[in-house]
């Protein structure tokens, strides 16, 4: 019986998902099933109630889970102590992030981190925000990066910064000739937007509604790069709410600031923060 097999079993018990247990351990679902089968054979006990639609451990499985957690934790502490004696930081950091942060903000930080800690592996998953929350709570990842983090007593939220959002349009569109735009100038324009359940989209919709400005949503996408490409080919005329960092040095789209003289706060001020699974309440 190997410690890694006990870790796989613990991850399966915590996530209640063969798929997620496989992702955490960088193995296939088949390998997870084989290791669970090996445990059951060695212990001569059923560990999972396979007749139930909902995942559930047997009594024997529950006992094994409690001891497995302790064994895995002790082994990880032992491993860390040995590495500290050698002055080596090692292991794997699992990060889930929404597309805009992961593609445009995260890379330089990962580069710096890997330079400082070359023996640490960084595994990054790109997901929608709801999946990021689910993965953090399910212990599939160690850290999540989202926009407009929500309060949850099961999570510790650390605000990072606010991101400025701007209007973008095709370079040949009339608004591209303006140095800046006012919110009222956007009335009736066709918009390419994020999908309606994405937090940034909800924030933009609220700002437009508060200003009594109606726009025509003609396309919806779940990530920033697809929105930019759609504007680039002139699939629609404009879109409000692209993070400024995502447009730097991109000549295929024209970016225009929203004039603050007509809006008390920057449009779509976007708090981005990491989520970690813990017992602390959000501030």
Secondary structure as GFF3:
##gff-version 3
##sequence-region A 1 283
A	DSSP	alpha_helix	3	15	.	.	.	ID=ss1
A	DSSP	alpha_helix	18	25	.	.	.	ID=ss2
A	DSSP	alpha_helix	29	43	.	.	.	ID=ss3
A	DSSP	alpha_helix	59	85	.	.	.	ID=ss4
A	DSSP	beta_strand	91	97	.	.	.	ID=ss5
A	DSSP	alpha_helix	99	104	.	.	.	ID=ss6
A	DSSP	alpha_helix	106	116	.	.	.	ID=ss7
A	DSSP	beta_strand	120	126	.	.	.	ID=ss8
A	DSSP	alpha_helix	129	137	.	.	.	ID=ss9
A	DSSP	beta_strand	143	147	.	.	.	ID=ss10
A	DSSP	beta_strand	155	163	.	.	.	ID=ss11
A	DSSP	beta_strand	165	169	.	.	.	ID=ss12
A	DSSP	three_ten_helix	174	177	.	.	.	ID=ss13
A	DSSP	beta_strand	180	181	.	.	.	ID=ss14
A	DSSP	three_ten_helix	183	186	.	.	.	ID=ss15
A	DSSP	beta_strand	190	194	.	.	.	ID=ss16
A	DSSP	alpha_helix	199	210	.	.	.	ID=ss17
A	DSSP	beta_strand	216	221	.	.	.	ID=ss18
A	DSSP	alpha_helix	224	232	.	.	.	ID=ss19
A	DSSP	beta_strand	238	243	.	.	.	ID=ss20
A	DSSP	three_ten_helix	244	246	.	.	.	ID=ss21
A	DSSP	beta_strand	254	258	.	.	.	ID=ss22
A	DSSP	three_ten_helix	260	262	.	.	.	ID=ss23
A	DSSP	beta_strand	270	277	.	.	.	ID=ss24
###
